[in-house]
Amino acid sequence: MSILRVLLAIFFPPPAPFIDRGCGSVLLVFLLTLCGWVPGVIGALVILNKNE
């Protein structure tokens, strides 16, 4: 996980996982972001940190 992706996940959580994970992850992070900024950031960081 690069520093650029971490910054993207902090400032713009929904589009951060789109690069590697696809639309389902974007939708999940978007819904978490609607619940609050912190859950969206945490969700984006968790998805970016997962290895396949």
CHARMM-style PDB file with segment names, atoms N, HN, CA, C and O in Angstrom:
ATOM      1  N   MET     1       0.863  -1.172   0.000  1.00  0.00      PROA
ATOM      2  CA  MET     1       0.000   0.000   0.000  1.00  0.00      PROA
ATOM      3  C   MET     1       0.908   1.233   0.000  1.00  0.00      PROA
ATOM      4  O   MET     1       1.734   1.412   0.895  1.00  0.00      PROA
ATOM      5  N   SER     2       0.743   2.056  -0.994  1.00  0.00      PROA
ATOM      6  HN  SER     2       0.072   1.911  -1.721  1.00  0.00      PROA
ATOM      7  CA  SER     2       1.588   3.231  -1.120  1.00  0.00      PROA
ATOM      8  C   SER     2       1.003   4.407  -0.343  1.00  0.00      PROA
ATOM      9  O   SER     2      -0.170   4.406   0.031  1.00  0.00      PROA
ATOM     10  N   ILE     3       1.829   5.388  -0.117  1.00  0.00      PROA
ATOM     11  HN  ILE     3       2.781   5.389  -0.421  1.00  0.00      PROA
ATOM     12  CA  ILE     3       1.413   6.581   0.627  1.00  0.00      PROA
ATOM     13  C   ILE     3       0.346   7.344  -0.164  1.00  0.00      PROA
ATOM     14  O   ILE     3      -0.525   7.979   0.431  1.00  0.00      PROA
ATOM     15  N   LEU     4       0.406   7.290  -1.482  1.00  0.00      PROA
ATOM     16  HN  LEU     4       1.113   6.774  -1.965  1.00  0.00      PROA
ATOM     17  CA  LEU     4      -0.596   7.968  -2.309  1.00  0.00      PROA
ATOM     18  C   LEU     4      -1.979   7.352  -2.102  1.00  0.00      PROA
ATOM     19  O   LEU     4      -2.973   8.073  -2.002  1.00  0.00      PROA
ATOM     20  N   ARG     5      -2.043   6.028  -2.038  1.00  0.00      PROA
ATOM     21  HN  ARG     5      -1.235   5.443  -2.120  1.00  0.00      PROA
ATOM     22  CA  ARG     5      -3.330   5.359  -1.809  1.00  0.00      PROA
ATOM     23  C   ARG     5      -3.858   5.627  -0.407  1.00  0.00      PROA
ATOM     24  O   ARG     5      -5.067   5.744  -0.210  1.00  0.00      PROA
ATOM     25  N   VAL     6      -2.968   5.722   0.558  1.00  0.00      PROA
ATOM     26  HN  VAL     6      -1.985   5.627   0.398  1.00  0.00      PROA
ATOM     27  CA  VAL     6      -3.400   6.040   1.926  1.00  0.00      PROA
ATOM     28  C   VAL     6      -3.985   7.441   1.966  1.00  0.00      PROA
ATOM     29  O   VAL     6      -5.035   7.654   2.571  1.00  0.00      PROA
ATOM     30  N   LEU     7      -3.330   8.388   1.338  1.00  0.00      PROA
ATOM     31  HN  LEU     7      -2.476   8.215   0.847  1.00  0.00      PROA
ATOM     32  CA  LEU     7      -3.850   9.758   1.305  1.00  0.00      PROA
ATOM     33  C   LEU     7      -5.178   9.823   0.557  1.00  0.00      PROA
ATOM     34  O   LEU     7      -6.088  10.544   0.967  1.00  0.00      PROA
ATOM     35  N   LEU     8      -5.292   9.077  -0.532  1.00  0.00      PROA
ATOM     36  HN  LEU     8      -4.554   8.491  -0.865  1.00  0.00      PROA
ATOM     37  CA  LEU     8      -6.551   9.033  -1.271  1.00  0.00      PROA
ATOM     38  C   LEU     8      -7.656   8.443  -0.401  1.00  0.00      PROA
ATOM     39  O   LEU     8      -8.787   8.928  -0.422  1.00  0.00      PROA
ATOM     40  N   ALA     9      -7.337   7.401   0.363  1.00  0.00      PROA
ATOM     41  HN  ALA     9      -6.418   7.007   0.381  1.00  0.00      PROA
ATOM     42  CA  ALA     9      -8.328   6.778   1.242  1.00  0.00      PROA
ATOM     43  C   ALA     9      -8.747   7.716   2.372  1.00  0.00      PROA
ATOM     44  O   ALA     9      -9.891   7.664   2.824  1.00  0.00      PROA
ATOM     45  N   ILE    10      -7.851   8.555   2.824  1.00  0.00      PROA
ATOM     46  HN  ILE    10      -6.921   8.597   2.456  1.00  0.00      PROA
ATOM     47  CA  ILE    10      -8.187   9.481   3.911  1.00  0.00      PROA
ATOM     48  C   ILE    10      -9.035  10.644   3.407  1.00  0.00      PROA
ATOM     49  O   ILE    10     -10.021  11.010   4.046  1.00  0.00      PROA
ATOM     50  N   PHE    11      -8.665  11.225   2.273  1.00  0.00      PROA
ATOM     51  HN  PHE    11      -7.863  10.928   1.754  1.00  0.00      PROA
ATOM     52  CA  PHE    11      -9.370  12.416   1.797  1.00  0.00      PROA
ATOM     53  C   PHE    11     -10.575  12.099   0.903  1.00  0.00      PROA
ATOM     54  O   PHE    11     -11.554  12.846   0.914  1.00  0.00      PROA
ATOM     55  N   PHE    12     -10.523  11.020   0.138  1.00  0.00      PROA
ATOM     56  HN  PHE    12      -9.728  10.414   0.129  1.00  0.00      PROA
ATOM     57  CA  PHE    12     -11.617  10.614  -0.752  1.00  0.00      PROA
ATOM     58  C   PHE    12     -11.836   9.108  -0.621  1.00  0.00      PROA
ATOM     59  O   PHE    12     -11.407   8.352  -1.493  1.00  0.00      PROA
ATOM     60  N   PRO    13     -12.490   8.658   0.441  1.00  0.00      PROA
ATOM     61  CA  PRO    13     -12.606   7.222   0.689  1.00  0.00      PROA
ATOM     62  C   PRO    13     -13.275   6.405  -0.417  1.00  0.00      PROA
ATOM     63  O   PRO    13     -12.747   5.343  -0.746  1.00  0.00      PROA
ATOM     64  N   PRO    14     -14.396   6.817  -1.015  1.00  0.00      PROA
ATOM     65  CA  PRO    14     -15.045   5.922  -1.983  1.00  0.00      PROA
ATOM     66  C   PRO    14     -14.215   5.549  -3.211  1.00  0.00      PROA
ATOM     67  O   PRO    14     -14.221   4.375  -3.581  1.00  0.00      PROA
ATOM     68  N   PRO    15     -13.503   6.463  -3.864  1.00  0.00      PROA
ATOM     69  CA  PRO    15     -12.770   6.029  -5.059  1.00  0.00      PROA
ATOM     70  C   PRO    15     -11.445   5.321  -4.775  1.00  0.00      PROA
ATOM     71  O   PRO    15     -10.828   4.796  -5.702  1.00  0.00      PROA
ATOM     72  N   ALA    16     -11.001   5.294  -3.551  1.00  0.00      PROA
ATOM     73  HN  ALA    16     -11.501   5.721  -2.798  1.00  0.00      PROA
ATOM     74  CA  ALA    16      -9.690   4.716  -3.235  1.00  0.00      PROA
ATOM     75  C   ALA    16      -9.569   3.240  -3.606  1.00  0.00      PROA
ATOM     76  O   ALA    16      -8.569   2.875  -4.224  1.00  0.00      PROA
ATOM     77  N   PRO    17     -10.514   2.374  -3.273  1.00  0.00      PROA
ATOM     78  CA  PRO    17     -10.335   0.954  -3.619  1.00  0.00      PROA
ATOM     79  C   PRO    17     -10.689   0.605  -5.060  1.00  0.00      PROA
ATOM     80  O   PRO    17     -10.524  -0.548  -5.461  1.00  0.00      PROA
ATOM     81  N   PHE    18     -11.167   1.559  -5.848  1.00  0.00      PROA
ATOM     82  HN  PHE    18     -11.301   2.495  -5.523  1.00  0.00      PROA
ATOM     83  CA  PHE    18     -11.592   1.275  -7.220  1.00  0.00      PROA
ATOM     84  C   PHE    18     -10.445   0.796  -8.101  1.00  0.00      PROA
ATOM     85  O   PHE    18     -10.667   0.020  -9.030  1.00  0.00      PROA
ATOM     86  N   ILE    19      -9.245   1.238  -7.831  1.00  0.00      PROA
ATOM     87  HN  ILE    19      -9.065   1.869  -7.077  1.00  0.00      PROA
ATOM     88  CA  ILE    19      -8.091   0.916  -8.671  1.00  0.00      PROA
ATOM     89  C   ILE    19      -7.857  -0.595  -8.718  1.00  0.00      PROA
ATOM     90  O   ILE    19      -7.606  -1.150  -9.788  1.00  0.00      PROA
ATOM     91  N   ASP    20      -7.939  -1.261  -7.563  1.00  0.00      PROA
ATOM     92  HN  ASP    20      -8.143  -0.810  -6.695  1.00  0.00      PROA
ATOM     93  CA  ASP    20      -7.634  -2.687  -7.510  1.00  0.00      PROA
ATOM     94  C   ASP    20      -8.846  -3.577  -7.331  1.00  0.00      PROA
ATOM     95  O   ASP    20      -8.853  -4.701  -7.832  1.00  0.00      PROA
ATOM     96  N   ARG    21      -9.868  -3.117  -6.637  1.00  0.00      PROA
ATOM     97  HN  ARG    21      -9.862  -2.204  -6.230  1.00  0.00      PROA
ATOM     98  CA  ARG    21     -10.921  -4.010  -6.175  1.00  0.00      PROA
ATOM     99  C   ARG    21     -12.207  -3.974  -6.976  1.00  0.00      PROA
ATOM    100  O   ARG    21     -12.945  -4.959  -6.958  1.00  0.00      PROA
ATOM    101  N   GLY    22     -12.511  -2.908  -7.669  1.00  0.00      PROA
ATOM    102  HN  GLY    22     -11.911  -2.108  -7.683  1.00  0.00      PROA
ATOM    103  CA  GLY    22     -13.710  -2.864  -8.488  1.00  0.00      PROA
ATOM    104  C   GLY    22     -14.864  -2.119  -7.849  1.00  0.00      PROA
ATOM    105  O   GLY    22     -14.713  -1.476  -6.810  1.00  0.00      PROA
ATOM    106  N   CYS    23     -16.025  -2.218  -8.490  1.00  0.00      PROA
ATOM    107  HN  CYS    23     -16.148  -2.740  -9.333  1.00  0.00      PROA
ATOM    108  CA  CYS    23     -17.186  -1.411  -8.130  1.00  0.00      PROA
ATOM    109  C   CYS    23     -17.842  -1.826  -6.818  1.00  0.00      PROA
ATOM    110  O   CYS    23     -18.386  -0.979  -6.110  1.00  0.00      PROA
ATOM    111  N   GLY    24     -17.801  -3.106  -6.483  1.00  0.00      PROA
ATOM    112  HN  GLY    24     -17.359  -3.794  -7.058  1.00  0.00      PROA
ATOM    113  CA  GLY    24     -18.429  -3.558  -5.241  1.00  0.00      PROA
ATOM    114  C   GLY    24     -17.794  -2.927  -4.020  1.00  0.00      PROA
ATOM    115  O   GLY    24     -18.488  -2.547  -3.077  1.00  0.00      PROA
ATOM    116  N   SER    25     -16.495  -2.818  -4.034  1.00  0.00      PROA
ATOM    117  HN  SER    25     -15.932  -3.127  -4.800  1.00  0.00      PROA
ATOM    118  CA  SER    25     -15.788  -2.201  -2.912  1.00  0.00      PROA
ATOM    119  C   SER    25     -16.081  -0.705  -2.841  1.00  0.00      PROA
ATOM    120  O   SER    25     -16.200  -0.139  -1.755  1.00  0.00      PROA
ATOM    121  N   VAL    26     -16.195  -0.079  -3.995  1.00  0.00      PROA
ATOM    122  HN  VAL    26     -16.099  -0.539  -4.878  1.00  0.00      PROA
ATOM    123  CA  VAL    26     -16.516   1.350  -4.022  1.00  0.00      PROA
ATOM    124  C   VAL    26     -17.893   1.586  -3.412  1.00  0.00      PROA
ATOM    125  O   VAL    26     -18.083   2.528  -2.642  1.00  0.00      PROA
ATOM    126  N   LEU    27     -18.849   0.733  -3.755  1.00  0.00      PROA
ATOM    127  HN  LEU    27     -18.694  -0.032  -4.380  1.00  0.00      PROA
ATOM    128  CA  LEU    27     -20.196   0.866  -3.208  1.00  0.00      PROA
ATOM    129  C   LEU    27     -20.198   0.669  -1.698  1.00  0.00      PROA
ATOM    130  O   LEU    27     -20.854   1.417  -0.974  1.00  0.00      PROA
ATOM    131  N   LEU    28     -19.469  -0.331  -1.222  1.00  0.00      PROA
ATOM    132  HN  LEU    28     -18.936  -0.939  -1.810  1.00  0.00      PROA
ATOM    133  CA  LEU    28     -19.386  -0.584   0.213  1.00  0.00      PROA
ATOM    134  C   LEU    28     -18.772   0.598   0.948  1.00  0.00      PROA
ATOM    135  O   LEU    28     -19.300   1.037   1.970  1.00  0.00      PROA
ATOM    136  N   VAL    29     -17.674   1.111   0.442  1.00  0.00      PROA
ATOM    137  HN  VAL    29     -17.245   0.755  -0.388  1.00  0.00      PROA
ATOM    138  CA  VAL    29     -17.023   2.256   1.092  1.00  0.00      PROA
ATOM    139  C   VAL    29     -17.901   3.496   0.997  1.00  0.00      PROA
ATOM    140  O   VAL    29     -17.922   4.306   1.924  1.00  0.00      PROA
ATOM    141  N   PHE    30     -18.623   3.659  -0.103  1.00  0.00      PROA
ATOM    142  HN  PHE    30     -18.606   3.001  -0.856  1.00  0.00      PROA
ATOM    143  CA  PHE    30     -19.534   4.793  -0.234  1.00  0.00      PROA
ATOM    144  C   PHE    30     -20.633   4.735   0.830  1.00  0.00      PROA
ATOM    145  O   PHE    30     -20.957   5.748   1.450  1.00  0.00      PROA
ATOM    146  N   LEU    31     -21.199   3.552   1.037  1.00  0.00      PROA
ATOM    147  HN  LEU    31     -20.936   2.729   0.534  1.00  0.00      PROA
ATOM    148  CA  LEU    31     -22.234   3.407   2.067  1.00  0.00      PROA
ATOM    149  C   LEU    31     -21.662   3.649   3.462  1.00  0.00      PROA
ATOM    150  O   LEU    31     -22.320   4.261   4.303  1.00  0.00      PROA
ATOM    151  N   LEU    32     -20.457   3.181   3.711  1.00  0.00      PROA
ATOM    152  HN  LEU    32     -19.922   2.684   3.027  1.00  0.00      PROA
ATOM    153  CA  LEU    32     -19.822   3.452   5.004  1.00  0.00      PROA
ATOM    154  C   LEU    32     -19.549   4.944   5.174  1.00  0.00      PROA
ATOM    155  O   LEU    32     -19.679   5.476   6.277  1.00  0.00      PROA
ATOM    156  N   THR    33     -19.175   5.614   4.098  1.00  0.00      PROA
ATOM    157  HN  THR    33     -19.070   5.181   3.203  1.00  0.00      PROA
ATOM    158  CA  THR    33     -18.913   7.053   4.164  1.00  0.00      PROA
ATOM    159  C   THR    33     -20.200   7.829   4.426  1.00  0.00      PROA
ATOM    160  O   THR    33     -20.172   8.865   5.091  1.00  0.00      PROA
ATOM    161  N   LEU    34     -21.326   7.340   3.910  1.00  0.00      PROA
ATOM    162  HN  LEU    34     -21.348   6.499   3.370  1.00  0.00      PROA
ATOM    163  CA  LEU    34     -22.604   7.989   4.209  1.00  0.00      PROA
ATOM    164  C   LEU    34     -22.938   7.898   5.696  1.00  0.00      PROA
ATOM    165  O   LEU    34     -23.583   8.787   6.251  1.00  0.00      PROA
ATOM    166  N   CYS    35     -22.496   6.819   6.334  1.00  0.00      PROA
ATOM    167  HN  CYS    35     -21.972   6.096   5.884  1.00  0.00      PROA
ATOM    168  CA  CYS    35     -22.709   6.672   7.784  1.00  0.00      PROA
ATOM    169  C   CYS    35     -21.801   7.599   8.582  1.00  0.00      PROA
ATOM    170  O   CYS    35     -22.100   7.940   9.727  1.00  0.00      PROA
ATOM    171  N   GLY    36     -20.726   7.991   7.989  1.00  0.00      PROA
ATOM    172  HN  GLY    36     -20.484   7.714   7.059  1.00  0.00      PROA
ATOM    173  CA  GLY    36     -19.774   8.885   8.645  1.00  0.00      PROA
ATOM    174  C   GLY    36     -18.443   8.808   7.941  1.00  0.00      PROA
ATOM    175  O   GLY    36     -18.137   7.821   7.272  1.00  0.00      PROA
ATOM    176  N   TRP    37     -17.656   9.844   8.092  1.00  0.00      PROA
ATOM    177  HN  TRP    37     -17.905  10.646   8.636  1.00  0.00      PROA
ATOM    178  CA  TRP    37     -16.377   9.901   7.401  1.00  0.00      PROA
ATOM    179  C   TRP    37     -15.405   8.850   7.937  1.00  0.00      PROA
ATOM    180  O   TRP    37     -14.699   8.208   7.158  1.00  0.00      PROA
ATOM    181  N   VAL    38     -15.362   8.670   9.243  1.00  0.00      PROA
ATOM    182  HN  VAL    38     -15.935   9.191   9.875  1.00  0.00      PROA
ATOM    183  CA  VAL    38     -14.422   7.730   9.858  1.00  0.00      PROA
ATOM    184  C   VAL    38     -14.691   6.290   9.421  1.00  0.00      PROA
ATOM    185  O   VAL    38     -13.738   5.602   9.057  1.00  0.00      PROA
ATOM    186  N   PRO    39     -15.942   5.788   9.436  1.00  0.00      PROA
ATOM    187  CA  PRO    39     -16.150   4.421   8.941  1.00  0.00      PROA
ATOM    188  C   PRO    39     -15.752   4.247   7.472  1.00  0.00      PROA
ATOM    189  O   PRO    39     -15.271   3.181   7.087  1.00  0.00      PROA
ATOM    190  N   GLY    40     -15.944   5.259   6.668  1.00  0.00      PROA
ATOM    191  HN  GLY    40     -16.335   6.124   6.981  1.00  0.00      PROA
ATOM    192  CA  GLY    40     -15.537   5.189   5.271  1.00  0.00      PROA
ATOM    193  C   GLY    40     -14.032   5.096   5.109  1.00  0.00      PROA
ATOM    194  O   GLY    40     -13.536   4.323   4.290  1.00  0.00      PROA
ATOM    195  N   VAL    41     -13.309   5.881   5.884  1.00  0.00      PROA
ATOM    196  HN  VAL    41     -13.712   6.509   6.550  1.00  0.00      PROA
ATOM    197  CA  VAL    41     -11.846   5.840   5.831  1.00  0.00      PROA
ATOM    198  C   VAL    41     -11.334   4.492   6.315  1.00  0.00      PROA
ATOM    199  O   VAL    41     -10.442   3.908   5.700  1.00  0.00      PROA
ATOM    200  N   ILE    42     -11.888   4.000   7.402  1.00  0.00      PROA
ATOM    201  HN  ILE    42     -12.613   4.474   7.902  1.00  0.00      PROA
ATOM    202  CA  ILE    42     -11.460   2.704   7.931  1.00  0.00      PROA
ATOM    203  C   ILE    42     -11.761   1.591   6.926  1.00  0.00      PROA
ATOM    204  O   ILE    42     -10.924   0.719   6.693  1.00  0.00      PROA
ATOM    205  N   GLY    43     -12.941   1.622   6.339  1.00  0.00      PROA
ATOM    206  HN  GLY    43     -13.621   2.331   6.528  1.00  0.00      PROA
ATOM    207  CA  GLY    43     -13.291   0.623   5.337  1.00  0.00      PROA
ATOM    208  C   GLY    43     -12.359   0.669   4.128  1.00  0.00      PROA
ATOM    209  O   GLY    43     -11.934  -0.374   3.632  1.00  0.00      PROA
ATOM    210  N   ALA    44     -12.048   1.849   3.662  1.00  0.00      PROA
ATOM    211  HN  ALA    44     -12.394   2.696   4.065  1.00  0.00      PROA
ATOM    212  CA  ALA    44     -11.148   1.985   2.512  1.00  0.00      PROA
ATOM    213  C   ALA    44      -9.752   1.471   2.846  1.00  0.00      PROA
ATOM    214  O   ALA    44      -9.130   0.794   2.027  1.00  0.00      PROA
ATOM    215  N   LEU    45      -9.256   1.785   4.037  1.00  0.00      PROA
ATOM    216  HN  LEU    45      -9.761   2.334   4.702  1.00  0.00      PROA
ATOM    217  CA  LEU    45      -7.934   1.325   4.422  1.00  0.00      PROA
ATOM    218  C   LEU    45      -7.885  -0.192   4.593  1.00  0.00      PROA
ATOM    219  O   LEU    45      -6.894  -0.831   4.239  1.00  0.00      PROA
ATOM    220  N   VAL    46      -8.952  -0.758   5.133  1.00  0.00      PROA
ATOM    221  HN  VAL    46      -9.757  -0.239   5.420  1.00  0.00      PROA
ATOM    222  CA  VAL    46      -9.000  -2.218   5.295  1.00  0.00      PROA
ATOM    223  C   VAL    46      -9.014  -2.896   3.931  1.00  0.00      PROA
ATOM    224  O   VAL    46      -8.295  -3.871   3.715  1.00  0.00      PROA
ATOM    225  N   ILE    47      -9.824  -2.387   3.015  1.00  0.00      PROA
ATOM    226  HN  ILE    47     -10.408  -1.594   3.191  1.00  0.00      PROA
ATOM    227  CA  ILE    47      -9.894  -2.981   1.678  1.00  0.00      PROA
ATOM    228  C   ILE    47      -8.565  -2.832   0.942  1.00  0.00      PROA
ATOM    229  O   ILE    47      -8.134  -3.757   0.252  1.00  0.00      PROA
ATOM    230  N   LEU    48      -7.914  -1.683   1.081  1.00  0.00      PROA
ATOM    231  HN  LEU    48      -8.264  -0.933   1.641  1.00  0.00      PROA
ATOM    232  CA  LEU    48      -6.629  -1.495   0.427  1.00  0.00      PROA
ATOM    233  C   LEU    48      -5.532  -2.363   1.041  1.00  0.00      PROA
ATOM    234  O   LEU    48      -4.580  -2.739   0.357  1.00  0.00      PROA
ATOM    235  N   ASN    49      -5.662  -2.678   2.314  1.00  0.00      PROA
ATOM    236  HN  ASN    49      -6.435  -2.373   2.869  1.00  0.00      PROA
ATOM    237  CA  ASN    49      -4.635  -3.447   3.006  1.00  0.00      PROA
ATOM    238  C   ASN    49      -4.771  -4.947   2.775  1.00  0.00      PROA
ATOM    239  O   ASN    49      -3.822  -5.692   3.020  1.00  0.00      PROA
ATOM    240  N   LYS    50      -5.939  -5.408   2.305  1.00  0.00      PROA
ATOM    241  HN  LYS    50      -6.710  -4.803   2.106  1.00  0.00      PROA
ATOM    242  CA  LYS    50      -6.142  -6.841   2.070  1.00  0.00      PROA
ATOM    243  C   LYS    50      -5.318  -7.326   0.898  1.00  0.00      PROA
ATOM    244  O   LYS    50      -5.211  -6.649  -0.125  1.00  0.00      PROA
ATOM    245  N   ASN    51      -4.739  -8.502   1.052  1.00  0.00      PROA
ATOM    246  HN  ASN    51      -4.826  -9.052   1.882  1.00  0.00      PROA
ATOM    247  CA  ASN    51      -4.012  -9.152  -0.054  1.00  0.00      PROA
ATOM    248  C   ASN    51      -4.862 -10.269  -0.601  1.00  0.00      PROA
ATOM    249  O   ASN    51      -5.543 -10.969   0.149  1.00  0.00      PROA
ATOM    250  N   GLU    52      -4.825 -10.439  -1.907  1.00  0.00      PROA
ATOM    251  HN  GLU    52      -4.271  -9.871  -2.517  1.00  0.00      PROA
ATOM    252  CA  GLU    52      -5.593 -11.532  -2.518  1.00  0.00      PROA
ATOM    253  C   GLU    52      -4.760 -12.776  -2.586  1.00  0.00      PROA
ATOM    254  OT1 GLU    52      -5.229 -13.807  -3.068  1.00  0.00      PROA
TER     255      GLU     52
END
